[in-house]
Amino acid sequence: MLMDFLLSNAPNIARKGLRAIALLLSCGLPAVAVHASAQTAAASSSATASAASTMPREAQRKAFIQAYASAERGDPAWRKQAAGLKNYPLYPYLQAAALENQLRTVTRAQVERYLNTWPDMLPADDLRRDFLHELARRRDWAGFNALYRPGLGATLTCDHLQGKLAAGQRLDFDRDLAGLWQHTALPADCDPVLAWAHDHKLLTRKRLWERIDRAVKAGRGGTVAALAQWLHGNEAMHAKRLAQALRQPAQAAAAAVHWPDDTRNRQAAAIALQRLARKSSTGADALWPKLRRHLHFTASQRHDIEHDIALFTATDFTSDAIQRLRHLPKAAQSDATRSWRLRVALARRDWQGVIDAYAAMPPAQQQDSEWRYFHARALGALGHKHAADKAYADLADQTTYFGFLAADRLNEPYTICPAHVADAPIDETALLANPGLNRAFELFAVHLPKLARREWVHALRGASADTRHLAAMLAYQRGWYDRAIFTFSSGDALKLYDQRFPLARQDRVSEQAKDAGIDPAWAYALIRAESAWVTDARSGADAYGLMQLLPSTARVVAKQLKLPFGGAEDLYDPKLNIALGTHYLANMATRYGGAPWLASAAYNAGPQQVDKWLAARGDLPPDIFVATIPFHETREYVARVMAFSVLYDWRLHQRTVPLSQRMPRFGKPYTPPNAKTPREPVQCPSAPAKTSPAAASSVAP
C-alpha cells in the first residue's frame, strides 16, 4: 500500500525525490498525489509513525470518517487525512474506496497489489468483483481471466466464458454451461455465450425443455419466451403459450378454448387459469367449465385449478365461498383452503361453521394458536363457556398476540417471563481478537452499517453459539440493536426481552411519539416490526429507514412539519425518520378514530385497502376483522405490531394496557394511553434465574 511504502521509505523519498516519484508512478499512482504524499511523508515520518500507534480510538474514527469520504469521492487528500491510521482496523477500506472511485482508469497492477496485500478482506472481494466488471466492459479478456475466480455470480461467469471464446477456445456444455443452465433467469451478459452454444449445437431440444420446465416452475415467463425462439414448429408454439400463461394469464386462458388438446397445451391452460384466479377469481371461474370440457386435464391439474379458484373466491368472500371450500376433493385441499374456510365462517359469524372448519383441519394445523383461539371464541359464542375458558387458559400463558387475546377473554394478567443475563462483564478483548468482528464493530461505530453487517456475518460464520451470543450481547450494549434482535430469535433466547425489544432512548422515540400525539409503545412496536432497528433498511418497494417511509410520503409530512428533507438518503437519519414516521402514523390514526390496529393495517397495506375492507366488514369485532384481512402479510403485521405494543408498554412501565383496550371497534373513539392510564401487572409463574451472556441461548423459562 502507498501509505505503508511512504512510512517505511520516507527518508529515501526525501533524498531521491523525482526517482522515488517515478517509482511510485510505475505503480499507477497519480503524479500530483504522489508528490504531495512524498513531501508530507518526508517532512513528518517520525511524527506520523508515532501518531499511528498513539492516536486515541475516537480520534481514529473521526479521521477515518473524513478520509473515507474523501476516498469515495476521489479526493487524494484521503492519504494525508489517513496519516495516523496505519494500524487502525479499517485502514484497508480507505485504499479500496479510492480504487473503486477510479475503476475506469485504474490498472490491473494497482488492483493486484491491493488484492495481494489484503487477500482475505471483504473490500478485496468487492474490488476484485467490480474490477472484473470493468475489465469486461473494456473487453480486456486477458486481464479478466487473470483475475477471475469461480463463484462470483452468473454475470462474471458468463464474462469469463466470453473471454474464453475471445481467446479462440471452445466451450463444453458439462464443464462450462451446465451450472448456468440450472438458473431460471440469466443476465444479458450471458446472451452471447448462449447464442454461441446454440449455434454450435450444444442446446439440444432436451436441454431446452429441461430449462423451460424449471423456468415455468419458477414463474419466469421471460426466460421461457427467450428459449422458445430456439425451438421449432409445435414445440415453439407450446413454449410461447407457456410464456403467455405466465405473463398474460387472462389472454392465455381465453385463447386456450381453441388450443389443440395435448399435454403442453393443457399445462399452459392450467397455469393460466391458476394465475388468473389470483387476479380475478370470477374470471377464472367463468372460464373453468369451458376449458374443462375442451381439454382433458389430469387429476392433479384439475385439483390444482379447483384449489386456486376456491381459495381466491374465498378471499373475495363470495356468497358460495364456504360451500366451494367444503366440497373440494380431499386431494385439492390444503392448509390454506382449510384456513380460509374458517376465516369466511368468522366473517359471517357463523360459529358452528367455525367449529366445523376447525374439525376439518388435521391435528397439526389445529395446534396453531390462531385456530385454537378462534375455536375457543366459537365455543364461547355457542354457550360452551367451560370448554371455551379451558381453551383460553391453554393459550393465555403464551407471550404472543393470541396469548394476550386469550388472557383478555379470561381477565387474567399477561404471562411475560423475561430471561435475565448475569452481570458478569463480557471479555471484549477476547471477543474482538477476531479481526473481522473487530472491523464489524468499528464499521458500526463510523456509521457504515451495511459494511458492518457483512463483516459481522463473515466473522461469525462457523462460530459457536456461545461466541455468537456474546457478540450479540456486546452489540446490544453498544447500541447495535439489530444484531441482538436477529441473534436472539429462537429458543429460550426469545425471552431476552431487553435485548429483543430495545428502547433506544437516544433516538428520542418517546418524545417524538408524544409530540405526534400517539402512544410511544406503539411507535416503538412499529419500528421493531418494520425494520428491527436496522437504521439503513430499504425495502423492495423503496421504503427507507427505521419506520420504512416512502420518500414521497416523507416529503409530504416534512412539508407539514416544516422540516428539511433532501431526499431518500435523509431517511437513514434515525431522528428525522422517527419524526416523520410518528407523525405519518398519527395521520393514519386520525383517519381511523385513533385506533392503532387499523392505522397499523393502513401503514402496511395503504388506507385505500383498509377503507375497502371496512366498507365490507367494518362491523366485525377487531380480532375477527384482523383474521379476515385478505393479505397474509398485513394480517401478520397487525398481529405483530399489536403484540409488540404490549411488550414495549411493559418495557416502558413494567405494567401494560391490555390488548383489548388497544383494539377498539371501528367507529368507537380511542384515546392513546398516557402516564396516568391504569395499567395491569404481568405475571411469571416461574421466574428464571440469571444466566451468563454465553448461555443466553439456553436460559430457563
N, C-alpha and C positions, 0 to 999 in steps of 0.2 A: 504494500500500500504506500501511497505517496507520503502520508504523514510519518509512517514508520521510517521510510527512507530518509526523509528530511531530518528527523530527530537523530538518527544514528550517523548521518553524514554531514551535519551542518558545518563543521569546520572545513571539510573538503569543498563544500559548495561555496563557502565564502572565499576560499583561497583560489579556486579554479574557475569560478564564475561562469563564463559562457560555455566552457566544456561541460560543466555539470548540467546546465540548462539544455544543451544539445542532447546529453544522455537521457534526460527526462523526456524531451520531445520525442526521442526514438521510441518511448513507451506509449506515445499517442496522447500526451497531455498538452493542453493549451499553453502556448508560449507565455502569454501575459500572466496567466495564473501561476505558472511555474516560476516565473521571475519574481513575482510578489512573494510566493511561498518561500523561495530561496532566500530572499532578503530577510524575511521575517525569521526564518529558522536560523540564519547565520547570526542575527542580532541577539536572539534570545533563546538559544538552545538549552542552556543550563536552567534558565527560569522555567521554560516550558516543561522540561523533564521533571522538575520539582513540582510544578503545578499539577501534572498528570497524576502524581501519587498522593498529593495532599489536598486537592480541591474537595470541599465538602460535597456530599451527595446531592443536596438541594441545589447547590451551585452548578454541579454537573448537569442536573436535569434542566435547569434554565438555559445553560449553554447549549445543550443538545437540542432543545426545542428551537432555539434561534438558528442553529447550524442546520438542522433538518429542514426547516422552512426554506432556507437559502438553497440547500442542495436540491430540493424538489423543484424549485423554480429556475435552476440552472445558474445560480449566482456563485461564482468561485469563491466568494467571501466565506463560504462554509468552512474552508480549510483553516482560515485564521480563527474563526469562531470556535472551531473544534480543537484548538491547540492544546487545551488542557484535558482532553477527553481520551487520551491514548489508552488508558486502562479501564475506561467506562464500558460496561457490558454491551451497550447499544452502539458502540463506535462503528462496527461493520455496517450498520444500517445507513450511515451517512454517505459513504462512498457508493453504496448500492443505489441510493436515491439520486446521487449526482449522475451516475452512469445511466440510470433509467431515463433521466431527463434528456440525455444526449444520444439516445439509441439510434437516431438517424445518421449520426456521424461517428459514433464510437467504433473502434476497431476490434477485431477478434482478439488481438493480443491483449488489449486492456481488459476485456471480459474474462479471458482465460486466466489472466493474472489474479483477478479478483476471485474467480472460482477456485483457483489453486490455493489462495490464501485462506479462504473461508469455505472449505468444501462441504461442511455439514450444516451450514446455516440456511435458514429459510429464505433470507433475501438472495442467497446464491441460487437457490432453486428458482425463485421468481425471475432473477436476472437471466439465467440460462433459458428459461421458457420464453421470456419476452424478446431476448436477442435472437432466438431461433425464429420467432415470427418475423423479426426484422430481416434476417438473412433470407428467409423465404420470399419476403417482399422484394429484396434485391436480386432474387434468383441466384444467389451465391450458394449453389448446392454443395460445392466442395467444403466451404466453411460450415454450412449447415450440418452435413454428415459428420464432420469432425467433432462437433459439439453435441450432436443428438444422442439421446438416451431413450430406450423404450419406456413406455408407461407415462408419457406426458400428455396423453389425450389423443382423440381421433384426428384433430386438425393437424397436429405436428406429425402424427404417424403418416398421414397422407402426404404431407410436405416431404417427409423422408422418402416416401415411395416415389414422389415426383423427382426427387434428387437422384434416385437410382435410375429412373427412366432417362433423365437428362444425361446421365453418365453412360448410357447405352446398355444398361443391364435389363434383363428380362425379369418379370415378376412371376412368382409361383403362387398359386392360389392358397394352398395349405400353409405355406410359410409366411406369405406377406398379406393375404387378404382375408383369411378365414376368421380372424378375430374381428376385423372391421365388419365383416358380413353379418355378425351377430347383432350389430347395432340396428335399432329400428329407425334411426334417423342419423344422418351424417352431414357434416358441414360442407359448404361449397368447395373447399379445398380438395375434397375427395372426388369431385366430379371428373377431373382429368384422369385420375387413376382408374375410376370405374369405367370411364369411356375406353381407356386402353384395354382394360380387362375384357370388356365386351367385344371390342374389335379383334382381340386375339383369342376369342372363343373360350374364355375362362368362365364366363357367366352362363352356365348351362341352364336349360329350361328347369331342371330340378332345383338348381341353386336359386334361381329367380323366384320360384314358387315357395321355397323354404323361407326366403326373406320376406316375401309378400305376406305369408301366413303369420310371421312374427309381427310384422308391421300392423296387420289387421287386428291382431290380438291387443296390440298397444294403442290402437286408435290413431295410427299415423297415416292418414289419408294421402298426404303429400308424398310420402315415400312410395306408397302403392301406385300412385299416378305416375311417378317418375320411372318406376320399374316396368310399368305397363308398356312403355314405348319400345322395350326390347323383346316383347312377345309378339306373336303374330296371330292373325285370324280370330277365331272364337276365344282363344286364350287371352289375347289383348283386350277384347271386349269384356270378358269376365273380370279382368283386373281393373278396368276402367269403371265397371259397375260397382266393384267393391270400394274403390276410391270414392265414388259418388255417394254410396251408402254412408260412408264415414263423414263426408264433408257436407253433403246436401241430402240428409235423410228424407225430408218431405218429398223432394222431387224423385228420389230413387224409389221410395215406397209407392208413389203414384204410378211411376213408369213400370213397376215390376209386374203389374197385372197383364202386361203384354210380352213379358220375357218368356223364352222357352223354359220348360220345366226340366232343369238339370241341376246337378249338385252345386256348382258355383253360383248360379243364379239364385238358388234357394238360400245359400249362405248370405249373399248380398241383400236379398229381400228381408231376411230375418234380422240382419244387422240394422238395416234402415228402419224397420218397424220398432226395434228396441230403442234406437236413438231418438226416433220421433216421439215415442212415448214419454221420454224425459222432457221434451219441449212442449208437446201437445198430446195429452193422453186421449182427448176426444178425437183428434185427427188419426192417431194410431188405431183407436177403437173402431173408427168408421171403415178403415181400410182392411182391418184384420179379416173379417168374413170373406171379402173378395179374394184376398191373397190365399187364404186357407183353402178355398175351393180351387184356385188356379194352380197352386204349387203344392207338391206333396212333401211337406216339411217332415223332418224326422221328429220322433217323440221328444227328443232333447230340445230341438229348436222350438217346437210348439210350447213346451213348458217354459222356456226362457222368454218367449214373446208374451205368453199369458201372465207370467210373473211380473214383467215390467209394466204391462198395461194395467194390471190390477193394482200394483204398487203406486204408480203415479196417478191413477184415478183416485186412490185413497188420499194422496197428498193434496188433491184438489177438493177433497171432502164432498164428492158427488153422492147423490142420494142412494145409489146402489153399491157404494164402496164396500160396506161390510159384507154384503151378500157375495160380491165378487171374491173377496178375500177368503171368506168361509168356504166357498165352493171350489177354490183352487185345488187341483190334484196335489196329493202329498209331495210328489216329486217336483212340483212347481213352487212349493212354499220355501220360505227362508226365514231367518231371524227378522229380517226387515219387514216381510209381509205380515208375520205374526205380531210384530211390534205395532205396525200401523193399524192392524185390526183393533188392537186395544186403544190406540190413540183416537181413532174415529169414534169408538164407543164412548171414550171420555168426552169428546167434543159434543156428543149428543146427550151426555149424562145418562147414558144407558148403562146403569150399574150392573145389571145382570149380563149385559154384553161384555162388560169389563171382566166379570168373573169367568165367563165362557172363553174369552180370548186368553186370559191368564191360564186357564186349564188346558188350552190347546198348545201352550208352549212346552218345549221339552224341559226337564228338570234343571238343566244348566242355565237356560235362559231365565227361568223363574227366579233364580238366585240373584239376578240383577237387582240392585237396591231400588231402582226406579219402579220396576214392576211389583216388587214386594210392597212398596209404599202405596201404589195405586190400587193394588189388590186389597190392602187394608182399608183404603178410602171407600172402595166398593162394599166391603163387608160392613163398615160402619153405616153407610147410606142405606143398606138393606136391613138394618136393625140388629146386626150381629155384633153388638158392642164388645162383648168379651173377646171374641176372636180377633176383632179389629185392634183392640188395645194390646193384645198379646203380640200381634204382628208389628204394631208400632214400637212396642218395647224392645223387640228383637233388633230394630233398626236404630233406636234412639241413642245407642252408645257409640254410633259412628260419627266421626268429626267430618261430616260431609253435608252437602245440600239436602239430601233426602233424610239423613240422620237428624238434621236440625228441624226439618219439617215434621218428622215423626215425633220428636220431643215436644214441639209446639202443640201437637194434637193431644199429647198427654199432660200438657202444662208442667213439664219437667225441665230441670236445668240441662243445659248442653254438657256433653262429655268432651272435655278438652284436657288431655293428659300430656303435657309437654315433657319432652326429654331435656335434661339439663346437662351441659358439659361442665366437667370439673374445672376448677380454677387453675389447674396446673398450666404454666406457660408453655407455649409452643416453642420448640427449639428451631428458631428461624434460621440460624446459621447452618444447621444440618440440612434443613429443607431447601434452602437457597444454594446449597453446594451443587445442586443440579443446575448447570449453566442455563439450560433452556427455561427452567422455571424462574430463575433469577431474571432472565430477559423478559419473561412474560410480565412479572410484577413491575419491572421498570417501564415497559411499554405502556402498561396501565397508568403508571404514575405520570408519564409525559403525554397522556391523552391520545394514545393511539390504540384504542380498544380492539379494533379488528385484528391488528397485528398481534396484540397481546393474547387474544383468544387462540390464534393459530399457534403461537409459541406454547401456550398452556397445553393444548391438545397434543402437540408434538412431544413436549417434555414428559407428559404423564402417560403416553402410550405404553402399555405393558406394566405400569406401576402397580404396586399393591393397593388394595382397598384402603389400608391404613394411611399410606402416603397421600392418596387422592383426598381422603377426608381431612387430613392435617392441612393440606394445601388449601382446601376449600374453607376451612376454618380461618386460616390466615387471611385469605382473600376477603372473607366477611369482616374480619377485624379492620382491614384496610379500606373498606368501603366498596370492594369489588363484588357487589351482591349477586350478580347473575351466576358467578362461579359456584357459590354456595347453593343457590336455588337449583341449578342443574345437577350438582353433585349429590345433594341430599334429596333425591327424587324417588326413592324406593325403600321398601322395608321399614324397619323401625326408625330410620333416619327421617322419615316423613314427620316424626314428632318433634323435630328440631325447629319449632315454630319461630323462634327468634331469628334463626338464620334463613329460613324459607320465606318469612314474611317480614323483611326488614322495614324499619321505619324511616330510614334515610332522612333524618331531620335536616341535614344540610341543604336539601333541595327545597325546603320550605313547603312541603305538600300541605300540611295542616293549615298554614297561613293562607296559601293560595286558595285552598278549598273554601275556607271560611269567607275569604274575600269574594269568592264567586257565589256564596250562599248555598253550598252543598256540604254534605257530611264528609269530613276528612276520611273516615274509614272507607267510604265508597270510592273516593278518589284514589286512595292507596290500592284498593282492590282492583280497580280498573287498570291502573298502571301494572300491577302484578300480572293480571290476565293478558294485557296487551303485549307487553314487552319483556316480562320477567326481569325488569330493571336493566335491560341491555340498552344503554343510552343511545347507541347508534343504530338501533334496529331499523330495518327498512323492509317493508313487505312487498310482495309481488304486485300489489295494487298501488305502489308508490306512496305508502303511508310511512311517516318518519318519526323516529324518536320514541321516548318513553310512553307517550299516550297515542302513538301511531296516528298522527294527524296528516291528512292530505294537505299539500301546500295551498291549494285553492281555499280550503276551509280555514286554514291558519291565517291566510291573508285577510279574509273577511273578519275574523274575530280580532286580529291585530288592529285592523282599522277601527273597529268598535271600541277597543280599549286604548286606542292611540299609542300603541306600542310599535317600535320599529321592527320591520320584518323585511329581510332582504332576499328571501327565497328558501328553498327546501333545506339547504345545509344549516340554516339558522335553527331548525327544529332539533338538531343534535345538542343544542344547549338545554340542559335539563330544566333550568329555571324558566326559560321562555316557553319551552314545550309544556310544562305543567301549568303555567299561567294561562296559555291559550287553551289547553285541553280542558282544564277545570271549568273555564267559562263556556266553552262549547258544550260540555256536559251539562252545565246549568241551563243552557238554552234548550237542550233536549228535555231536561226535567220539566221546565216551564211548559213545554208543549204538551206534556202528559200529566199535568196537575201535580208535578213534583215527584211522581212515582219513579224511584230509581230502577226498578226492574224493567219498566217499559222504556225508560231512557237508555238503559244498557242495551236493550234489544235494538233500539234505533241507532245507537252508536255503532253497533256491529253491522246491521243489515240495511240501515238507512230508514229515515222516518216514513218514506212513501210505502215501504213494505209493511211497517208496523201499522200504519193507518189502514192499509188494506186488510190486515188480519183482524184489527179491532172492529172494522166495519162488519166483518163476517162473524166474529166470535167474541166480541168485547164484553159480553155479559157473563163469560165464564169466570169462575174463581181464578185468581192469579196462578196458583200451582198447576191447575188444569190447562189454562191458557198457554203457559210456557211449554207444557208437554205436547201441545198441538201446533207449535210453530213448525212450519213445513221444512225450514232449513236446519239440518242437523247441526251445522256449525253454530248457528245462533242459539238453538236450544241449549247446547253445551255451554256456550259463552255466558248466557244469562245465569244458568245454574252456578257456574264457576264464579262469576263476579259476585253474586249474592252470598255464596258461601264464604268467599274471601272477605266480604264486608263484615261478616260476623267475626271472623278471625282477627281482622285488623281492629275492629271495635274492642275486642278483648285485649289485643296487644296495647292499645292506647289507654284503656281504662280498667283492665283486669276484670271487667264485667261486660255484659253485652246487651244490646237491644235485640229482642227476639226477631227472627227472620220473618215471622208472620206480620210483625209491625212494619217491616221494611217493604212489604209487598201488599199495599192497599189495593182494593178493587179499582178497576178503571172507572174514572169519574169521581172517585172519592178524594177530596183534598188531602195532601200529605205535607207534613211539616218535618223537615230534617231534624234528627236528634241533635241536641247540644249538650253542653257540660251539665245542665240541670236535668236532663232527661233521665227518668229512672231506668236503671239497667239491672239485669238479672245476674246473679252469680253463676259460675260454671262449676261443674263437679269433675273429680277424677277419682273413681273408686279405688284405684291402686296407683298411688303416686310413684314414679320411677326414682331410683337413686341416681346420683350424679355419675357421669361417666367421663372418661378421658376423651379428648378430641379424636384420638386414633381409633377409639372404639365406637365412634358415632354411628357406624353402620350396623351396630348390633345392640343398641340401647334397649333396655327393658321397657315394656309398655307401662 
